[in-house]
Amino acid sequence: MKKKVAIQGIAGSYHDIAAHSYFPEEEIELIGCNSFREVIATIRKEPSIVGMMAIENTIAGSLLQNHELIRQSGLKVVGEFKLRISHSLVALPGTTIHEIEEINSHPIALMQCNDFLDTLPNVKLVEKEDTAMSARWIAENKLKGHAAICGKQAAEIYNMEILAEGIETNKRNFTRFLAIADAWLAEEMIEKEEINKASLVFALPHAAGSLSKVLSILSFYDMNLSKIQSLPIIGREWEYLFYIDLTFLDFTRYKQALDAIRPLTKNFTILGEYAEGKQSV
């Protein structure tokens, strides 16, 4: 039976690659969505579906809206995968790089290839909603003189020719993707003995030292704070939600740490407890 995975984007997108990398031994039925909000809605409509959602990039930073979407959805983080992002310039077969007049791609992908694009000063850059969609659009419409920045897989799927590979400026370009699922399915997917990471969110009183107290307690219990991100609470001026990721070796001490910080926080929520993800080469 195929595993249904909802992603933002289409076949050949980096979300597609992340989904197949996260479930390497399983046959996947990809459910392409136009937005991250649609990914959430798809899972809530059919709880047997797993979602794959980008949460941060080593160059562009966090996707802040996705933190909030997961919190508001009530879905659980069941795992993660850190994908090495390598961009290619692709065009219709037979096209040479000197014939390119316009390059289409997602704005972040364009930004990540600035040094390469500076070598093509006369080419028009046009932002599109997705990398793979840009390649498909050019292929379907047979747009000569157009090129897309996307992954190699998209070029193969849409029969595009690769004009240049590895055009990203920073070769340490990784995106972290979260696997998310309905709470009942999460219970089935997570191996309890493998849990060594957690994603949490909470608010704090608007008082001096409130955050430092929480961080001191986490340090005392040997929790490794791998990420902290704050977002303003709409309608409550100068109050914030804090999203944190913890890694740990001892699950019992992790639970003790939560018991210790919970009374100091407001709206404390565990977004997910899971195994720390692998990183592609």
Residue pairs with C-beta under 8 A, 6 or more apart in sequence:
2 26
2 27
2 28
2 29
3 23
3 26
3 27
3 28
3 29
3 50
4 28
4 29
4 31
4 46
4 48
4 49
4 50
5 19
5 23
5 28
5 29
5 30
5 31
5 49
5 50
5 51
5 52
6 31
6 33
6 39
6 42
6 43
6 49
6 50
6 51
6 52
7 13
7 15
7 16
7 18
7 19
7 30
7 31
7 32
7 33
7 39
7 51
7 52
7 53
8 15
8 33
8 34
8 35
8 36
8 38
8 39
8 53
8 54
8 130
9 15
9 16
9 32
9 33
9 130
9 131
9 132
9 133
10 16
10 32
10 130
10 132
10 133
10 136
11 30
11 32
11 132
11 154
11 157
12 132
12 135
12 136
12 150
12 151
12 153
12 154
12 155
12 156
12 157
12 158
13 130
13 131
13 132
13 133
13 150
13 151
13 154
14 54
14 83
14 85
14 131
14 132
14 151
14 175
15 52
15 53
15 54
15 177
16 30
16 132
16 153
17 83
17 151
17 153
18 52
18 54
18 81
18 83
18 175
18 177
19 28
19 30
19 52
20 28
21 81
21 83
21 280
22 52
22 79
22 81
22 177
22 179
22 277
31 42
31 49
33 39
33 42
34 129
36 53
36 63
36 65
36 66
36 69
37 69
39 51
39 53
40 51
40 69
40 70
40 73
40 75
42 49
42 51
43 49
43 50
43 51
43 73
43 75
43 180
43 181
43 182
44 73
44 75
44 182
47 181
47 182
47 184
47 185
48 182
48 185
49 181
50 78
50 179
50 180
50 181
50 185
50 189
51 75
51 179
51 180
51 181
52 177
52 178
52 179
52 180
53 66
53 69
53 70
53 177
53 178
53 180
54 63
54 66
54 175
54 176
54 177
54 178
55 62
55 63
55 66
55 67
55 80
55 176
55 177
55 178
56 62
56 63
56 175
56 176
56 227
57 63
57 85
57 108
57 173
57 174
57 175
57 176
58 170
58 172
58 173
58 174
58 175
59 112
59 170
59 173
60 108
60 111
60 112
62 229
64 229
64 231
66 178
67 201
67 229
67 231
67 243
68 231
70 77
70 178
70 180
70 271
71 201
71 241
71 243
71 269
71 271
73 180
74 183
75 180
75 181
75 182
75 183
75 186
76 180
76 181
76 182
76 183
76 186
76 271
76 272
77 178
77 179
77 180
77 199
77 271
77 272
77 274
78 179
78 180
78 181
78 185
78 186
78 189
78 190
78 272
78 274
79 178
79 179
79 189
79 190
79 274
79 275
79 277
80 176
80 177
80 178
80 179
80 197
80 274
80 276
80 277
81 176
81 177
81 179
81 277
81 278
81 280
82 174
82 175
82 176
82 177
82 277
82 278
82 279
82 280
83 174
83 175
83 176
83 177
83 280
84 173
84 174
84 279
84 280
84 281
85 112
85 151
85 168
85 173
85 174
85 175
86 151
86 152
86 165
86 166
86 168
86 173
87 109
87 112
87 113
87 131
87 149
87 150
87 151
87 166
87 167
87 168
88 149
88 150
88 151
88 152
88 155
88 162
88 163
88 164
88 165
88 166
88 167
89 97
89 100
89 103
89 116
89 147
89 148
89 149
89 162
89 163
89 164
89 167
90 135
90 147
90 148
90 149
90 150
90 154
90 155
90 160
90 161
90 162
90 163
91 99
91 100
91 138
91 146
91 147
91 148
91 160
91 161
91 163
92 138
92 139
92 142
92 143
92 144
92 146
92 160
92 161
93 159
93 160
93 161
94 161
95 144
95 145
95 147
95 161
95 163
96 163
97 120
97 147
97 163
97 164
99 144
99 145
100 120
100 123
100 145
100 146
100 147
100 163
101 123
101 124
101 145
101 146
102 123
102 124
102 125
102 126
102 145
102 146
102 147
103 110
103 117
103 120
103 123
103 124
103 125
103 126
103 146
103 147
103 148
103 149
104 126
104 127
104 128
104 134
104 137
104 138
104 146
104 147
104 148
104 149
105 127
105 128
105 131
105 134
105 148
105 149
105 150
106 127
106 128
106 129
106 130
106 131
106 134
106 149
107 127
109 131
109 149
109 150
110 117
110 125
110 127
110 149
112 168
112 169
112 170
112 173
113 149
113 167
113 168
113 169
114 169
115 169
116 164
116 167
116 168
116 169
117 123
117 125
128 134
128 137
131 148
131 149
131 150
131 151
131 154
132 150
132 151
132 153
132 154
132 157
132 158
134 148
134 149
134 150
135 148
135 150
135 154
135 155
135 157
135 158
135 160
136 154
136 157
136 158
137 143
137 148
138 146
138 147
138 148
138 158
138 160
139 158
139 159
139 160
147 163
148 154
148 160
149 167
152 162
152 165
154 160
155 161
155 162
174 279
174 280
176 277
178 199
178 272
179 189
180 272
181 189
186 272
190 273
190 274
190 275
191 275
194 275
195 251
195 273
195 274
195 275
196 247
196 248
196 249
196 251
196 275
196 276
197 226
197 245
197 246
197 247
197 248
197 273
197 274
197 275
197 276
198 245
198 246
198 248
198 254
198 270
198 271
198 272
198 273
198 274
199 243
199 244
199 245
199 270
199 271
199 272
200 243
200 244
200 245
200 246
200 258
200 268
200 269
200 270
200 271
201 241
201 242
201 243
201 244
201 267
201 268
201 269
201 271
202 241
202 242
202 261
202 265
202 266
202 267
202 268
202 269
203 233
203 239
203 240
203 241
203 242
203 265
203 266
203 267
204 210
204 211
204 214
204 240
204 242
204 264
204 265
204 266
205 266
206 238
206 239
210 264
211 242
213 264
214 261
214 264
214 265
215 225
217 257
217 260
217 261
217 264
218 225
218 246
218 257
218 261
220 257
221 253
221 254
221 256
221 257
221 260
222 248
222 249
222 250
222 253
223 246
223 247
223 248
223 253
223 254
223 257
224 246
224 247
224 248
225 244
225 245
225 246
226 245
226 246
226 247
227 243
227 244
227 245
228 242
228 243
228 244
228 245
229 242
229 243
229 244
230 240
230 241
230 242
230 243
231 240
231 241
231 243
232 238
232 239
232 240
232 241
233 239
233 240
233 241
241 267
243 271
246 254
246 257
247 276
248 254
248 257
258 270
261 268
262 268
